[in-house]
Amino acid sequence: MEKSTYNYTEHAKVGKYFYCLHRGFYAVYMWDYVSNRSISATFVEEYIKREDARNKVFELNGWTRKSA
């Protein structure tokens, strides 16, 4: 498995969703607390495929994909 170098804390915003690898699955979370000293997130659901988790995050955040 590849190790991510993405720094979640720099991009954390309360109410926004993100995904990460967790116990061999891709878990979707929502940030529920962000401060200079600590952050926390609530688990939403998990997926086997990374692309499925990514698509769910795009949908939940209201983001659109760039056209090819």
PyMOL commands that set and color helices and strands:
alter all, ss='L'
color gray80, all
select helices_A, chain A and resi 8-11+50-61
alter helices_A, ss='H'
color red, helices_A
select strands_A, chain A and resi 17-22+25-34+39-47
alter strands_A, ss='S'
color yellow, strands_A
deselect
rebuild
show_as cartoon
